Amino acid sequence: MRGDSNGDGVVNIADPVRTLSYLFGSETLPCHESADRNDDGQLNVADPIYMLAWMFTGGSQPPPAPFLDCAEVPRSSSVGCAEWTCTP
């Protein structure tokens, strides 16, 4: 599920925080693909910023599919998913 960085089945502020902790700290992510909010095939600081802008400022559009939906990413280039955390 795109946006659910921590794999708890809910998309909320904890998810961009977890992504930042992964990028700048020692946290792990169960599925990198769920943290790639802007779907550019890269996992970087733009992803939590994108999500925070969407959550709090009415900025960018919602993250691309599969946002709030448990499904595989519909493209060939992805950042990977070591652990599938939801069941479609």
C-alpha positions as CSV (number, residue, x, y, z in Angstrom):
1,M,0.0,0.0,0.0
2,R,1.7,3.2,-1.2
3,G,2.1,5.6,1.8
4,D,2.2,2.9,4.5
5,S,5.9,3.1,5.2
6,N,5.7,1.3,8.5
7,G,3.5,-1.5,7.4
8,D,0.8,-1.0,10.0
9,G,-2.1,-0.8,7.5
10,V,-2.8,2.8,8.2
11,V,-1.5,5.9,6.3
12,N,-0.8,8.7,8.8
13,I,2.0,11.0,10.0
14,A,3.9,8.1,11.4
15,D,4.7,7.0,7.8
16,P,6.6,10.0,6.5
17,V,8.4,10.1,9.9
18,R,9.4,6.5,9.5
19,T,10.7,7.2,6.0
20,L,12.8,10.1,7.3
21,S,14.1,7.9,10.1
22,Y,15.1,5.4,7.4
23,L,16.8,7.9,5.2
24,F,18.6,9.8,8.0
25,G,18.7,7.3,10.9
26,S,18.8,3.6,11.5
27,E,15.2,2.6,10.9
28,T,14.3,-0.1,8.5
29,L,11.3,-0.2,6.1
30,P,9.3,-3.4,5.5
31,C,8.6,-2.4,1.9
32,H,10.5,0.4,0.1
33,E,7.9,0.6,-2.6
34,S,5.3,1.8,-0.1
35,A,7.6,4.7,0.8
36,D,8.1,5.8,-2.8
37,R,5.2,8.3,-2.5
38,N,5.8,10.2,-5.8
39,D,6.3,6.9,-7.7
40,D,9.6,8.1,-9.4
41,G,11.4,4.8,-8.8
42,Q,13.7,6.3,-6.2
43,L,13.5,6.5,-2.4
44,N,14.7,9.9,-1.2
45,V,13.7,13.0,0.8
46,A,11.2,14.0,-1.8
47,D,9.0,11.1,-0.8
48,P,8.2,12.2,2.8
49,I,8.0,15.8,1.7
50,Y,5.4,14.9,-1.0
51,M,3.3,13.0,1.6
52,L,3.5,15.8,4.2
53,A,2.5,18.4,1.6
54,W,-0.5,16.3,0.6
55,M,-1.5,15.6,4.3
56,F,-1.1,19.2,5.7
57,T,-1.2,21.8,2.9
58,G,-3.5,20.4,0.3
59,G,-0.5,20.4,-1.9
60,S,0.2,17.8,-4.6
61,Q,-2.3,15.2,-5.6
62,P,-2.6,12.0,-3.6
63,P,0.1,9.5,-4.1
64,P,-0.3,7.3,-7.2
65,A,-1.9,3.9,-7.1
66,P,-1.9,1.7,-5.1
67,F,-2.6,4.4,-2.5
68,L,-4.9,3.3,0.3
69,D,-5.2,0.0,-1.6
70,C,-3.3,-3.2,-1.2
71,A,-1.9,-4.1,-4.6
72,E,1.3,-4.5,-6.6
73,V,2.8,-1.5,-8.2
74,P,1.7,-1.3,-11.8
75,R,5.1,-0.7,-13.4
76,S,8.3,-2.5,-14.0
77,S,10.8,-0.1,-12.3
78,S,10.3,-0.2,-8.6
79,V,12.5,0.3,-5.5
80,G,11.5,-3.1,-4.2
81,C,9.6,-4.7,-1.5
82,A,11.4,-7.1,0.9
83,E,8.3,-7.8,3.0
84,W,4.7,-7.7,1.7
85,T,2.8,-6.2,4.6
86,C,-0.8,-6.4,3.4
87,T,-3.0,-8.9,1.6
88,P,-4.9,-7.8,-1.5
